Amino acid sequence: QVQLVESGGGLVQAGGSLRLSCAASGSTFRLQVVGWYRQAPGKQRELVAVISSGALTNYADSVKGRFTISRDNAKNTVYLQMNSLKPEDTAVYYCNGVPAQSRYWGQGTQVTVSS
């Protein structure tokens, strides 16, 4: 069974950067498509970045050009580099497979961008 633990969130000013990490247990991690999701207060959870087992990536239009997803299979970790952050990026960020599986949702990591 895979467990996912997110970290790296925090409070940052608009225009700043953060790097999130998603550490996974389980030997099948490197075979999986992984995504970063976010949920802002009062809004539905949305998928913002995806990376395949072969490191192909895709992004939501709202973050394209600002966020970069990457993975290190040797460390069983997926990263989300977030640059040029905006107040509307404020949310709890989660990682999960794509499609997401309910059993893999973790606590997430809070990202707050001040204006």
N, C-alpha and C positions, 0 to 999 in steps of 0.2 A: 504494500500500500504506500502511496506517495503522500508525504506531508510537505506543505509549502509554508515558508515563513518569510514575511515581508519585513524590510527594514529600510532606513535611510531617509524617512520623511522628516519634516521639520517646518519651521517658519522662515520664510525668505521674502525679501522685497521683490516687487515687480521688476522683471528684467534679470533676476538672478537665476541660479542653477542649483539643481539637486541631482543626485544619483541614487536611485532606488535599487535594492537587491532583493531577489527572490531565491531563497535557498531551499533546495528540494532534497528530500531523502528518497531512496528508492532507485534501484538500478535501471528502471525503464525510463527515467527522466529524459535521457538523451534522445529517446525515440519519439518524444512527444512534441506536438505543436503547443506552444505556450503563449499566453496572452497576458497583457496588463490591462486591467479594468479599473474604472474609477466610479465613485458614487458621491455626488455632491448632495448637500442637504436638500431634501425635498424633491430630489430627482432620481430617476432610475439609473441603475448601474449601466455603464457603457464600456464597450471594448475600445481601447485607444491604440493598442499596438500588438502585433502578432509576429512571432518568429517560428519558422518551421525547424524541423530537425536538421535540415540542410542550410539553416541560417538565412533563408529567404524571409523578407520582412514586408509588412504592410501596416499602414497607419490610418487612423481616422483623419479626416480633413482638418479638424480643429487643432491637431498637433503636428501635422506634416511639416517638415522643415525645422521643427523645434525639438522634437523628441527623437531619441534613437534607442532602439531595442537591440540587445546583443545577448549572447549566451556563451558560457564557458562550460562545456560538457564535462571537462575534467573535474571541475569544482561543483558540478550539479547546480549551477547558479545562472539565473537570467537577470539582466540589468535593464534599467530604464534611465537613460541620461536625459534629463529635462533641462533645456536651456530657454532663455528668453521667456521665463515664466510670467503668466498673467494672473490677475486675481480670479478669473474664471476657471483657472486650473485647480483652484482650491477644492479638495475632495479627499476621501479616503481611497487609497490605491491598493488594489489587490492583484495577485497573479493567480492564474488557474490555467487549465488546459483550454483548448479551443476545439469543439464547444466545451463550455464550462461544465464541471461536474459538482454537484452540491456538496459532496463529501470532501472536496478539496478546498473549500473556502476557508481562509485563515482569518486572522484578526485585522489584517490590512495595516497600512501605515499612513498616518495623517500628513497631508501636504497643505500648508496654508500660505497663500501668497498675499502679501499686504500691498496696498496701492500707495 
